[in-house]
């Protein structure tokens, strides 16, 4: 497993400034939203080229990207969301990636059948590009609880749709992230990590989320992908110091797992 950092940790920063601070915190890889890339460089080839230049400047690789949520609440609204997601798939492919994380819409407003229909269309397009969808959980979204994952994954092909498990979001939704790895072993494509006391974000290793148990359970389930530090740095904290400490905590966990095998 390797450690990356999401630009979501530096909300309000420009993409260039976020990458600079993530590199200053000692990360070699970064997780970026497609929307953020397009806001910085526009859509299409310009977005991929612009990001590549920033990567080169800051000596960072791209671990993963997140597309716009599949948030349509009715069938008549679905087409535009699917087109947006497919555009982000193409962007990710230009960047050399083979997967993209996609969140769902609001839990109380999105019909599950509409979400599934959109996912089937986007997953079919992803397969034609040789890519996968990583379905992302978020508190208050249509994919929040374990039963939501059971419903969605039971209706979608294993080889095209996996889980982007956001352990901090699971914690805030009163879901034990370890249960995800027990139940969906082999179907987690990406892990995002943040630590919390209640719903308040704190430095990794200082909160109520049992991150060591999560990382160990992920390893036991066969996961060997990215661990993405996520969650916006709290006000009053020095971002570089905060993110560096989280990186060092996770890297020590990973090193400990490796030495114990």
Helices and strands as residue ranges (DSSP letters): E 2-6, G 7-10, H 15-24, E 29-33, H 34-41, H 45-58, E 61-66, G 75-77, H 78-94, E 99-103, H 112-128, E 132-136, H 146-154, E 161-166, H 167-172, H 177-183, E 188-193, E 195-197, E 200-202, H 211-220, E 226-229, H 239-260
